[in-house]
Amino acid sequence: MLEFQKGAIDKILVTLLLIIVGVGIVFIFNTWITNDTTDLMVPPTSKITAVPNDTPGN
């Protein structure tokens, strides 16, 4: 009877571990997307530091 209980506890622990890993992945992905969106909202004029006078093709 103890073998069945040990197997059940192992399955519960694995399930909890997978849930924790899944929540962590969702949190990290959400943070990454939020940071990328914030970076895209920066006006391009603040990123441009120099404009070359002679561009290729002109």
C-alpha distance matrix in Angstrom:
0.0 3.8 5.4 5.5 6.7 8.9 10.3 11.1 12.8 14.6 15.9 17.1 18.8 20.5 21.7 23.1 24.8 26.4 27.6 29.2 30.8 32.1 33.6 35.2 36.7 38.1 39.6 41.2 42.6 44.0 45.6 47.1 48.5 50.0 51.7 53.1 54.5 56.1 57.7 59.1 60.7 62.9 66.5 67.6 70.8 68.9 67.4 70.7 72.6 75.4 77.1 78.9 82.5 82.7 80.0 79.7 81.4 84.0
3.8 0.0 3.8 5.4 5.1 6.1 8.6 9.9 10.5 12.3 14.3 15.3 16.4 18.3 19.9 21.0 22.4 24.4 25.7 26.9 28.5 30.1 31.6 32.9 34.6 36.2 37.4 38.9 40.5 42.0 43.4 44.9 46.5 47.9 49.4 51.0 52.4 53.9 55.4 57.0 58.6 60.7 64.3 65.4 68.5 66.5 65.0 68.3 70.1 72.9 74.7 76.6 80.2 80.5 77.8 77.6 79.5 82.1
5.4 3.8 0.0 3.8 5.4 5.1 6.2 8.7 9.9 10.6 12.5 14.3 15.4 16.6 18.4 20.0 21.1 22.7 24.4 25.8 27.0 28.6 30.4 31.6 33.0 34.8 36.2 37.5 38.9 40.7 42.2 43.3 45.0 46.6 48.1 49.4 51.0 52.6 54.0 55.5 57.3 59.4 62.9 63.9 67.0 65.1 63.4 66.7 68.5 71.2 72.8 74.6 78.2 78.3 75.6 75.3 77.1 79.7
5.5 5.4 3.8 0.0 3.8 5.4 5.2 6.2 8.7 9.9 10.7 12.5 14.3 15.5 16.6 18.5 20.1 21.3 22.7 24.5 25.9 27.0 28.8 30.4 31.7 33.1 34.8 36.3 37.5 39.1 40.8 42.1 43.5 45.1 46.8 48.1 49.4 51.2 52.7 54.1 55.7 58.0 61.5 62.6 65.8 64.0 62.4 65.7 67.7 70.4 71.9 73.8 77.4 77.5 74.7 74.4 76.0 78.7
6.7 5.1 5.4 3.8 0.0 3.8 5.4 5.1 6.2 8.6 9.9 10.5 12.3 14.3 15.3 16.5 18.3 20.0 21.1 22.5 24.3 25.6 27.0 28.6 30.2 31.6 32.9 34.6 36.1 37.4 39.0 40.6 42.0 43.4 45.1 46.6 47.9 49.5 51.1 52.6 54.1 56.3 59.9 61.1 64.2 62.3 60.9 64.3 66.2 69.0 70.7 72.7 76.3 76.6 73.9 73.8 75.5 78.0
8.9 6.1 5.1 5.4 3.8 0.0 3.8 5.4 5.1 6.2 8.7 9.9 10.5 12.3 14.2 15.3 16.4 18.4 19.9 21.0 22.5 24.2 25.8 26.9 28.5 30.3 31.5 32.9 34.5 36.1 37.5 38.8 40.6 42.0 43.4 44.9 46.5 48.0 49.4 51.0 52.7 54.7 58.3 59.4 62.5 60.5 58.9 62.3 64.0 66.8 68.6 70.4 74.1 74.4 71.7 71.5 73.4 76.0
10.3 8.6 6.2 5.2 5.4 3.8 0.0 3.8 5.5 5.1 6.3 8.7 9.9 10.6 12.3 14.3 15.3 16.6 18.4 20.1 21.1 22.5 24.4 25.8 26.9 28.7 30.3 31.6 32.9 34.6 36.3 37.4 38.9 40.6 42.2 43.4 44.9 46.7 48.0 49.4 51.2 53.4 56.9 57.9 61.1 59.2 57.6 60.8 62.7 65.4 67.0 68.8 72.4 72.5 69.7 69.5 71.2 73.8
11.1 9.9 8.7 6.2 5.1 5.4 3.8 0.0 3.8 5.4 5.2 6.2 8.7 10.0 10.6 12.4 14.2 15.4 16.5 18.4 20.0 21.0 22.6 24.4 25.7 27.0 28.7 30.3 31.5 32.9 34.7 36.2 37.5 39.0 40.8 42.1 43.4 45.1 46.7 48.0 49.6 51.9 55.4 56.6 59.8 58.0 56.6 59.9 61.9 64.7 66.3 68.2 71.8 72.0 69.2 69.1 70.8 73.3
12.8 10.5 9.9 8.7 6.2 5.1 5.5 3.8 0.0 3.8 5.4 5.0 6.1 8.6 9.8 10.5 12.2 14.2 15.3 16.4 18.3 19.8 21.1 22.5 24.3 25.7 26.9 28.5 30.2 31.5 33.0 34.5 36.1 37.4 39.0 40.6 42.0 43.5 45.1 46.7 48.2 50.3 53.9 55.1 58.2 56.2 54.8 58.2 60.1 62.9 64.7 66.7 70.3 70.7 68.1 68.1 69.9 72.4
14.6 12.3 10.6 9.9 8.6 6.2 5.1 5.4 3.8 0.0 3.8 5.4 5.1 6.1 8.5 9.9 10.5 12.3 14.2 15.3 16.4 18.2 20.0 21.0 22.4 24.3 25.7 26.9 28.4 30.2 31.6 32.8 34.5 36.1 37.5 38.9 40.5 42.1 43.4 45.0 46.8 48.8 52.4 53.3 56.5 54.5 52.9 56.2 58.0 60.8 62.5 64.4 68.0 68.3 65.6 65.4 67.3 69.8
15.9 14.3 12.5 10.7 9.9 8.7 6.3 5.2 5.4 3.8 0.0 3.8 5.5 5.1 6.1 8.6 9.8 10.5 12.3 14.2 15.3 16.3 18.3 19.9 20.9 22.5 24.3 25.7 26.8 28.4 30.2 31.4 32.8 34.5 36.2 37.3 38.8 40.6 42.0 43.3 45.1 47.3 50.8 51.8 55.1 53.3 51.8 55.0 57.0 59.8 61.3 63.2 66.8 67.0 64.2 64.0 65.7 68.2
17.1 15.3 14.3 12.5 10.5 9.9 8.7 6.2 5.0 5.4 3.8 0.0 3.8 5.5 5.1 6.1 8.6 9.9 10.5 12.3 14.2 15.2 16.5 18.3 19.9 21.1 22.5 24.3 25.7 26.9 28.6 30.2 31.5 32.9 34.7 36.2 37.4 39.0 40.7 42.1 43.6 45.9 49.4 50.7 53.8 52.0 50.6 54.0 56.0 58.9 60.5 62.6 66.2 66.6 63.9 64.0 65.7 68.1
18.8 16.4 15.4 14.3 12.3 10.5 9.9 8.7 6.1 5.1 5.5 3.8 0.0 3.8 5.4 5.1 6.1 8.6 9.8 10.5 12.2 14.1 15.4 16.5 18.3 20.0 21.1 22.5 24.2 25.7 27.0 28.5 30.3 31.6 33.0 34.6 36.1 37.5 39.1 40.7 42.3 44.3 47.9 49.1 52.2 50.1 48.7 52.1 53.9 56.8 58.6 60.6 64.3 64.7 62.1 62.2 64.1 66.5
20.5 18.3 16.6 15.5 14.3 12.3 10.6 10.0 8.6 6.1 5.1 5.5 3.8 0.0 3.8 5.5 5.0 6.2 8.6 9.9 10.5 12.1 14.2 15.3 16.4 18.3 19.9 21.0 22.3 24.2 25.7 26.8 28.4 30.1 31.6 32.8 34.5 36.1 37.4 38.9 40.7 42.8 46.3 47.3 50.5 48.6 47.0 50.3 52.2 54.9 56.5 58.4 62.1 62.3 59.6 59.5 61.4 63.9
21.7 19.9 18.4 16.6 15.3 14.2 12.3 10.6 9.8 8.5 6.1 5.1 5.4 3.8 0.0 3.8 5.4 5.1 6.2 8.7 9.9 10.4 12.3 14.2 15.3 16.5 18.3 20.0 21.0 22.5 24.4 25.7 26.9 28.5 30.3 31.6 32.8 34.6 36.2 37.5 39.1 41.4 44.9 46.0 49.3 47.6 46.1 49.4 51.6 54.4 55.9 57.9 61.4 61.8 59.0 59.0 60.7 63.1
23.1 21.0 20.0 18.5 16.5 15.3 14.3 12.4 10.5 9.9 8.6 6.1 5.1 5.5 3.8 0.0 3.8 5.4 5.0 6.2 8.6 9.8 10.6 12.3 14.2 15.4 16.5 18.3 19.9 21.1 22.6 24.3 25.8 27.0 28.7 30.3 31.6 33.0 34.8 36.3 37.7 39.9 43.5 44.8 47.9 45.9 44.7 48.1 50.1 53.1 54.8 57.0 60.5 61.1 58.5 58.7 60.6 62.8
24.8 22.4 21.1 20.1 18.3 16.4 15.3 14.2 12.2 10.5 9.8 8.6 6.1 5.0 5.4 3.8 0.0 3.8 5.4 5.1 6.2 8.5 10.0 10.6 12.3 14.3 15.3 16.5 18.3 19.9 21.1 22.5 24.3 25.7 27.1 28.6 30.3 31.7 33.0 34.7 36.4 38.4 42.0 43.0 46.1 44.1 42.6 46.0 47.9 50.7 52.5 54.5 58.2 58.6 56.1 56.2 58.2 60.5
26.4 24.4 22.7 21.3 20.0 18.4 16.6 15.4 14.2 12.3 10.5 9.9 8.6 6.2 5.1 5.4 3.8 0.0 3.8 5.5 5.1 6.0 8.6 9.8 10.4 12.2 14.1 15.2 16.3 18.1 19.9 20.9 22.3 24.1 25.7 26.8 28.4 30.2 31.5 32.9 34.7 36.9 40.3 41.3 44.6 42.8 41.2 44.5 46.6 49.3 50.9 52.9 56.4 56.8 54.0 54.1 55.9 58.2
27.6 25.7 24.4 22.7 21.1 19.9 18.4 16.5 15.3 14.2 12.3 10.5 9.8 8.6 6.2 5.0 5.4 3.8 0.0 3.8 5.5 5.0 6.1 8.5 9.9 10.6 12.2 14.2 15.3 16.4 18.3 19.9 21.1 22.4 24.4 25.8 26.9 28.6 30.3 31.6 33.1 35.4 38.9 40.2 43.4 41.7 40.4 43.8 46.0 48.9 50.4 52.6 56.1 56.7 54.0 54.3 56.0 58.2
29.2 26.9 25.8 24.5 22.5 21.0 20.1 18.4 16.4 15.3 14.2 12.3 10.5 9.9 8.7 6.2 5.1 5.5 3.8 0.0 3.8 5.4 5.2 6.2 8.7 10.0 10.5 12.3 14.2 15.4 16.5 18.3 20.0 21.1 22.6 24.4 25.8 27.0 28.7 30.4 31.8 33.9 37.5 38.8 41.8 39.8 38.6 42.0 44.0 47.0 48.8 51.0 54.6 55.3 52.8 53.2 55.2 57.3
30.8 28.5 27.0 25.9 24.3 22.5 21.1 20.0 18.3 16.4 15.3 14.2 12.2 10.5 9.9 8.6 6.2 5.1 5.5 3.8 0.0 3.8 5.5 5.0 6.2 8.7 9.8 10.5 12.2 14.1 15.3 16.4 18.3 19.9 21.1 22.5 24.2 25.8 27.0 28.6 30.4 32.4 35.9 36.9 40.1 38.2 36.6 39.9 41.9 44.7 46.4 48.5 52.1 52.6 50.0 50.3 52.2 54.5
32.1 30.1 28.6 27.0 25.6 24.2 22.5 21.0 19.8 18.2 16.3 15.2 14.1 12.1 10.4 9.8 8.5 6.0 5.0 5.4 3.8 0.0 3.8 5.4 5.1 6.2 8.6 9.9 10.6 12.2 14.3 15.3 16.5 18.3 20.0 21.1 22.5 24.3 25.9 27.1 28.8 31.1 34.5 35.6 38.9 37.2 35.8 39.1 41.4 44.1 45.6 47.7 51.2 51.7 49.0 49.2 51.0 53.2
33.6 31.6 30.4 28.8 27.0 25.8 24.4 22.6 21.1 20.0 18.3 16.5 15.4 14.2 12.3 10.6 10.0 8.6 6.1 5.2 5.5 3.8 0.0 3.8 5.5 5.1 6.1 8.6 9.9 10.5 12.3 14.2 15.4 16.4 18.4 20.0 21.0 22.5 24.4 25.8 27.1 29.4 33.0 34.4 37.5 35.7 34.6 38.1 40.3 43.2 44.9 47.2 50.7 51.5 48.9 49.4 51.2 53.2
35.2 32.9 31.6 30.4 28.6 26.9 25.8 24.4 22.5 21.0 19.9 18.3 16.5 15.3 14.2 12.3 10.6 9.8 8.5 6.2 5.0 5.4 3.8 0.0 3.8 5.5 5.1 6.1 8.5 9.8 10.6 12.2 14.2 15.3 16.5 18.3 19.9 21.1 22.6 24.4 26.0 27.8 31.5 32.7 35.7 33.7 32.4 35.9 37.9 40.9 42.7 45.0 48.5 49.3 46.8 47.4 49.4 51.4
36.7 34.6 33.0 31.7 30.2 28.5 26.9 25.7 24.3 22.4 20.9 19.9 18.3 16.4 15.3 14.2 12.3 10.4 9.9 8.7 6.2 5.1 5.5 3.8 0.0 3.8 5.4 5.2 6.0 8.5 9.9 10.5 12.2 14.1 15.4 16.4 18.2 19.9 21.1 22.6 24.5 26.5 30.0 30.9 34.1 32.4 30.9 34.2 36.3 39.1 40.6 42.8 46.4 46.9 44.3 44.6 46.5 48.7
38.1 36.2 34.8 33.1 31.6 30.3 28.7 27.0 25.7 24.3 22.5 21.1 20.0 18.3 16.5 15.4 14.3 12.2 10.6 10.0 8.7 6.2 5.1 5.5 3.8 0.0 3.8 5.5 5.1 6.0 8.6 9.8 10.5 12.1 14.2 15.3 16.3 18.2 20.0 21.1 22.6 25.0 28.4 29.7 33.0 31.4 30.2 33.5 36.0 38.8 40.2 42.6 46.0 46.7 44.0 44.6 46.3 48.2
39.6 37.4 36.2 34.8 32.9 31.5 30.3 28.7 26.9 25.7 24.3 22.5 21.1 19.9 18.3 16.5 15.3 14.1 12.2 10.5 9.8 8.6 6.1 5.1 5.4 3.8 0.0 3.8 5.5 5.2 6.2 8.6 10.0 10.6 12.3 14.3 15.4 16.5 18.5 20.1 21.3 23.4 27.0 28.5 31.5 29.6 28.7 32.2 34.4 37.5 39.1 41.7 45.1 46.1 43.7 44.5 46.4 48.2
41.2 38.9 37.5 36.3 34.6 32.9 31.6 30.3 28.5 26.9 25.7 24.3 22.5 21.0 20.0 18.3 16.5 15.2 14.2 12.3 10.5 9.9 8.6 6.1 5.2 5.5 3.8 0.0 3.8 5.5 5.1 6.1 8.7 9.9 10.6 12.3 14.3 15.4 16.6 18.5 20.2 21.9 25.6 26.7 29.7 27.7 26.3 29.8 31.8 34.8 36.6 38.9 42.5 43.3 40.9 41.6 43.7 45.6
42.6 40.5 38.9 37.5 36.1 34.5 32.9 31.5 30.2 28.4 26.8 25.7 24.2 22.3 21.0 19.9 18.3 16.3 15.3 14.2 12.2 10.6 9.9 8.5 6.0 5.1 5.5 3.8 0.0 3.8 5.5 5.1 6.2 8.5 9.9 10.6 12.2 14.2 15.4 16.6 18.6 20.7 24.1 25.1 28.4 26.8 25.3 28.6 31.0 33.8 35.2 37.5 41.0 41.6 39.0 39.6 41.4 43.3
44.0 42.0 40.7 39.1 37.4 36.1 34.6 32.9 31.5 30.2 28.4 26.9 25.7 24.2 22.5 21.1 19.9 18.1 16.4 15.4 14.1 12.2 10.5 9.8 8.5 6.0 5.2 5.5 3.8 0.0 3.8 5.5 5.2 6.1 8.6 10.0 10.5 12.3 14.3 15.4 16.7 19.1 22.6 24.1 27.2 25.7 24.7 28.2 30.7 33.6 35.0 37.6 41.0 41.9 39.4 40.3 42.1 43.7
45.6 43.4 42.2 40.8 39.0 37.5 36.3 34.7 33.0 31.6 30.2 28.6 27.0 25.7 24.4 22.6 21.1 19.9 18.3 16.5 15.3 14.3 12.3 10.6 9.9 8.6 6.2 5.1 5.5 3.8 0.0 3.8 5.5 5.1 6.2 8.6 9.9 10.6 12.3 14.3 15.5 17.3 21.0 22.5 25.4 23.5 22.5 26.1 28.3 31.4 33.2 35.9 39.3 40.4 38.2 39.2 41.3 42.8
47.1 44.9 43.3 42.1 40.6 38.8 37.4 36.2 34.5 32.8 31.4 30.2 28.5 26.8 25.7 24.3 22.5 20.9 19.9 18.3 16.4 15.3 14.2 12.2 10.5 9.8 8.6 6.1 5.1 5.5 3.8 0.0 3.8 5.5 5.2 6.2 8.6 10.0 10.7 12.5 14.5 16.2 19.7 20.6 23.7 22.0 20.5 23.9 26.2 29.1 30.7 33.1 36.6 37.5 35.1 36.0 38.0 39.7
48.5 46.5 45.0 43.5 42.0 40.6 38.9 37.5 36.1 34.5 32.8 31.5 30.3 28.4 26.9 25.8 24.3 22.3 21.1 20.0 18.3 16.5 15.4 14.2 12.2 10.5 10.0 8.7 6.2 5.2 5.5 3.8 0.0 3.8 5.5 5.1 6.1 8.6 9.9 10.6 12.5 14.9 18.1 19.3 22.6 21.3 20.1 23.4 26.1 28.8 30.1 32.6 35.9 36.8 34.3 35.1 36.9 38.5
50.0 47.9 46.6 45.1 43.4 42.0 40.6 39.0 37.4 36.1 34.5 32.9 31.6 30.1 28.5 27.0 25.7 24.1 22.4 21.1 19.9 18.3 16.4 15.3 14.1 12.1 10.6 9.9 8.5 6.1 5.1 5.5 3.8 0.0 3.8 5.5 5.1 6.2 8.7 10.0 10.8 13.1 16.6 18.4 21.4 19.8 19.2 22.7 25.3 28.4 29.8 32.7 35.9 37.2 34.9 36.2 38.0 39.3
51.7 49.4 48.1 46.8 45.1 43.4 42.2 40.8 39.0 37.5 36.2 34.7 33.0 31.6 30.3 28.7 27.1 25.7 24.4 22.6 21.1 20.0 18.4 16.5 15.4 14.2 12.3 10.6 9.9 8.6 6.2 5.2 5.5 3.8 0.0 3.8 5.4 5.1 6.2 8.7 10.0 11.3 15.0 16.4 19.3 17.3 16.4 20.0 22.3 25.5 27.2 30.0 33.4 34.7 32.6 33.9 36.1 37.3
53.1 51.0 49.4 48.1 46.6 44.9 43.4 42.1 40.6 38.9 37.3 36.2 34.6 32.8 31.6 30.3 28.6 26.8 25.8 24.4 22.5 21.1 20.0 18.3 16.4 15.3 14.3 12.3 10.6 10.0 8.6 6.2 5.1 5.5 3.8 0.0 3.8 5.4 5.1 6.3 8.8 10.5 13.7 14.5 17.8 16.4 15.0 18.3 21.0 23.8 25.1 27.7 31.0 32.1 29.8 30.9 32.8 34.2
54.5 52.4 51.0 49.4 47.9 46.5 44.9 43.4 42.0 40.5 38.8 37.4 36.1 34.5 32.8 31.6 30.3 28.4 26.9 25.8 24.2 22.5 21.0 19.9 18.2 16.3 15.4 14.3 12.2 10.5 9.9 8.6 6.1 5.1 5.4 3.8 0.0 3.8 5.4 5.1 6.4 9.2 12.3 13.8 17.1 16.1 15.4 18.7 21.6 24.4 25.5 28.4 31.4 32.7 30.3 31.7 33.3 34.5
56.1 53.9 52.6 51.2 49.5 48.0 46.7 45.1 43.5 42.1 40.6 39.0 37.5 36.1 34.6 33.0 31.7 30.2 28.6 27.0 25.8 24.3 22.5 21.1 19.9 18.2 16.5 15.4 14.2 12.3 10.6 10.0 8.6 6.2 5.1 5.4 3.8 0.0 3.8 5.4 5.2 7.0 10.6 12.7 15.4 13.8 13.7 17.2 19.9 23.0 24.5 27.6 30.7 32.4 30.4 32.1 34.0 34.8
57.7 55.4 54.0 52.7 51.1 49.4 48.0 46.7 45.1 43.4 42.0 40.7 39.1 37.4 36.2 34.8 33.0 31.5 30.3 28.7 27.0 25.9 24.4 22.6 21.1 20.0 18.5 16.6 15.4 14.3 12.3 10.7 9.9 8.7 6.2 5.1 5.4 3.8 0.0 3.8 5.5 5.7 9.1 10.2 13.1 11.5 10.6 14.1 16.7 19.7 21.3 24.3 27.5 29.0 27.0 28.7 30.8 31.7
59.1 57.0 55.5 54.1 52.6 51.0 49.4 48.0 46.7 45.0 43.3 42.1 40.7 38.9 37.5 36.3 34.7 32.9 31.6 30.4 28.6 27.1 25.8 24.4 22.6 21.1 20.1 18.5 16.6 15.4 14.3 12.5 10.6 10.0 8.7 6.3 5.1 5.4 3.8 0.0 3.8 5.5 7.9 8.8 12.2 11.7 10.8 13.8 17.0 19.6 20.5 23.4 26.4 27.8 25.5 27.1 28.8 29.7
60.7 58.6 57.3 55.7 54.1 52.7 51.2 49.6 48.2 46.8 45.1 43.6 42.3 40.7 39.1 37.7 36.4 34.7 33.1 31.8 30.4 28.8 27.1 26.0 24.5 22.6 21.3 20.2 18.6 16.7 15.5 14.5 12.5 10.8 10.0 8.8 6.4 5.2 5.5 3.8 0.0 3.8 6.2 8.7 11.5 11.0 11.4 14.3 17.5 20.2 21.2 24.5 27.2 29.0 27.0 28.9 30.5 31.0
62.9 60.7 59.4 58.0 56.3 54.7 53.4 51.9 50.3 48.8 47.3 45.9 44.3 42.8 41.4 39.9 38.4 36.9 35.4 33.9 32.4 31.1 29.4 27.8 26.5 25.0 23.4 21.9 20.7 19.1 17.3 16.2 14.9 13.1 11.3 10.5 9.2 7.0 5.7 5.5 3.8 0.0 3.8 6.3 8.5 7.3 8.0 11.2 14.0 17.0 18.4 21.8 24.6 26.6 25.0 27.3 29.2 29.5
66.5 64.3 62.9 61.5 59.9 58.3 56.9 55.4 53.9 52.4 50.8 49.4 47.9 46.3 44.9 43.5 42.0 40.3 38.9 37.5 35.9 34.5 33.0 31.5 30.0 28.4 27.0 25.6 24.1 22.6 21.0 19.7 18.1 16.6 15.0 13.7 12.3 10.6 9.1 7.9 6.2 3.8 0.0 3.8 5.5 5.8 7.3 9.4 12.5 15.1 16.0 19.5 21.9 24.1 22.6 25.1 26.9 26.8
67.6 65.4 63.9 62.6 61.1 59.4 57.9 56.6 55.1 53.3 51.8 50.7 49.1 47.3 46.0 44.8 43.0 41.3 40.2 38.8 36.9 35.6 34.4 32.7 30.9 29.7 28.5 26.7 25.1 24.1 22.5 20.6 19.3 18.4 16.4 14.5 13.8 12.7 10.2 8.8 8.7 6.3 3.8 0.0 3.8 5.4 5.2 6.4 10.0 12.1 12.6 16.0 18.6 20.6 19.0 21.4 23.3 23.3
70.8 68.5 67.0 65.8 64.2 62.5 61.1 59.8 58.2 56.5 55.1 53.8 52.2 50.5 49.3 47.9 46.1 44.6 43.4 41.8 40.1 38.9 37.5 35.7 34.1 33.0 31.5 29.7 28.4 27.2 25.4 23.7 22.6 21.4 19.3 17.8 17.1 15.4 13.1 12.2 11.5 8.5 5.5 3.8 0.0 3.8 5.4 5.3 8.0 10.1 10.9 14.7 16.9 19.4 18.5 21.4 23.4 22.9
68.9 66.5 65.1 64.0 62.3 60.5 59.2 58.0 56.2 54.5 53.3 52.0 50.1 48.6 47.6 45.9 44.1 42.8 41.7 39.8 38.2 37.2 35.7 33.7 32.4 31.4 29.6 27.7 26.8 25.7 23.5 22.0 21.3 19.8 17.3 16.4 16.1 13.8 11.5 11.7 11.0 7.3 5.8 5.4 3.8 0.0 3.8 5.7 7.5 10.7 12.7 16.3 18.9 21.5 20.8 23.7 26.0 25.7
67.4 65.0 63.4 62.4 60.9 58.9 57.6 56.6 54.8 52.9 51.8 50.6 48.7 47.0 46.1 44.7 42.6 41.2 40.4 38.6 36.6 35.8 34.6 32.4 30.9 30.2 28.7 26.3 25.3 24.7 22.5 20.5 20.1 19.2 16.4 15.0 15.4 13.7 10.6 10.8 11.4 8.0 7.3 5.2 5.4 3.8 0.0 3.8 6.2 9.4 11.3 14.6 17.7 19.9 18.8 21.3 23.9 24.0
70.7 68.3 66.7 65.7 64.3 62.3 60.8 59.9 58.2 56.2 55.0 54.0 52.1 50.3 49.4 48.1 46.0 44.5 43.8 42.0 39.9 39.1 38.1 35.9 34.2 33.5 32.2 29.8 28.6 28.2 26.1 23.9 23.4 22.7 20.0 18.3 18.7 17.2 14.1 13.8 14.3 11.2 9.4 6.4 5.3 5.7 3.8 0.0 3.8 5.9 7.5 10.9 13.9 16.2 15.3 18.2 20.7 20.6
72.6 70.1 68.5 67.7 66.2 64.0 62.7 61.9 60.1 58.0 57.0 56.0 53.9 52.2 51.6 50.1 47.9 46.6 46.0 44.0 41.9 41.4 40.3 37.9 36.3 36.0 34.4 31.8 31.0 30.7 28.3 26.2 26.1 25.3 22.3 21.0 21.6 19.9 16.7 17.0 17.5 14.0 12.5 10.0 8.0 7.5 6.2 3.8 0.0 3.8 7.1 10.1 13.1 15.7 15.6 18.6 21.6 21.2
75.4 72.9 71.2 70.4 69.0 66.8 65.4 64.7 62.9 60.8 59.8 58.9 56.8 54.9 54.4 53.1 50.7 49.3 48.9 47.0 44.7 44.1 43.2 40.9 39.1 38.8 37.5 34.8 33.8 33.6 31.4 29.1 28.8 28.4 25.5 23.8 24.4 23.0 19.7 19.6 20.2 17.0 15.1 12.1 10.1 10.7 9.4 5.9 3.8 0.0 3.8 6.4 9.4 12.0 12.3 15.5 18.5 17.9
77.1 74.7 72.8 71.9 70.7 68.6 67.0 66.3 64.7 62.5 61.3 60.5 58.6 56.5 55.9 54.8 52.5 50.9 50.4 48.8 46.4 45.6 44.9 42.7 40.6 40.2 39.1 36.6 35.2 35.0 33.2 30.7 30.1 29.8 27.2 25.1 25.5 24.5 21.3 20.5 21.2 18.4 16.0 12.6 10.9 12.7 11.3 7.5 7.1 3.8 0.0 3.8 6.4 9.0 9.1 12.6 15.2 14.3
78.9 76.6 74.6 73.8 72.7 70.4 68.8 68.2 66.7 64.4 63.2 62.6 60.6 58.4 57.9 57.0 54.5 52.9 52.6 51.0 48.5 47.7 47.2 45.0 42.8 42.6 41.7 38.9 37.5 37.6 35.9 33.1 32.6 32.7 30.0 27.7 28.4 27.6 24.3 23.4 24.5 21.8 19.5 16.0 14.7 16.3 14.6 10.9 10.1 6.4 3.8 0.0 3.8 5.6 6.4 9.8 12.8 11.9
82.5 80.2 78.2 77.4 76.3 74.1 72.4 71.8 70.3 68.0 66.8 66.2 64.3 62.1 61.4 60.5 58.2 56.4 56.1 54.6 52.1 51.2 50.7 48.5 46.4 46.0 45.1 42.5 41.0 41.0 39.3 36.6 35.9 35.9 33.4 31.0 31.4 30.7 27.5 26.4 27.2 24.6 21.9 18.6 16.9 18.9 17.7 13.9 13.1 9.4 6.4 3.8 0.0 3.8 6.3 9.9 12.1 10.2
82.7 80.5 78.3 77.5 76.6 74.4 72.5 72.0 70.7 68.3 67.0 66.6 64.7 62.3 61.8 61.1 58.6 56.8 56.7 55.3 52.6 51.7 51.5 49.3 46.9 46.7 46.1 43.3 41.6 41.9 40.4 37.5 36.8 37.2 34.7 32.1 32.7 32.4 29.0 27.8 29.0 26.6 24.1 20.6 19.4 21.5 19.9 16.2 15.7 12.0 9.0 5.6 3.8 0.0 3.8 6.6 8.9 7.3
80.0 77.8 75.6 74.7 73.9 71.7 69.7 69.2 68.1 65.6 64.2 63.9 62.1 59.6 59.0 58.5 56.1 54.0 54.0 52.8 50.0 49.0 48.9 46.8 44.3 44.0 43.7 40.9 39.0 39.4 38.2 35.1 34.3 34.9 32.6 29.8 30.3 30.4 27.0 25.5 27.0 25.0 22.6 19.0 18.5 20.8 18.8 15.3 15.6 12.3 9.1 6.4 6.3 3.8 0.0 3.8 6.4 6.1
79.7 77.6 75.3 74.4 73.8 71.5 69.5 69.1 68.1 65.4 64.0 64.0 62.2 59.5 59.0 58.7 56.2 54.1 54.3 53.2 50.3 49.2 49.4 47.4 44.6 44.6 44.5 41.6 39.6 40.3 39.2 36.0 35.1 36.2 33.9 30.9 31.7 32.1 28.7 27.1 28.9 27.3 25.1 21.4 21.4 23.7 21.3 18.2 18.6 15.5 12.6 9.8 9.9 6.6 3.8 0.0 3.8 5.7
81.4 79.5 77.1 76.0 75.5 73.4 71.2 70.8 69.9 67.3 65.7 65.7 64.1 61.4 60.7 60.6 58.2 55.9 56.0 55.2 52.2 51.0 51.2 49.4 46.5 46.3 46.4 43.7 41.4 42.1 41.3 38.0 36.9 38.0 36.1 32.8 33.3 34.0 30.8 28.8 30.5 29.2 26.9 23.3 23.4 26.0 23.9 20.7 21.6 18.5 15.2 12.8 12.1 8.9 6.4 3.8 0.0 3.8
84.0 82.1 79.7 78.7 78.0 76.0 73.8 73.3 72.4 69.8 68.2 68.1 66.5 63.9 63.1 62.8 60.5 58.2 58.2 57.3 54.5 53.2 53.2 51.4 48.7 48.2 48.2 45.6 43.3 43.7 42.8 39.7 38.5 39.3 37.3 34.2 34.5 34.8 31.7 29.7 31.0 29.5 26.8 23.3 22.9 25.7 24.0 20.6 21.2 17.9 14.3 11.9 10.2 7.3 6.1 5.7 3.8 0.0
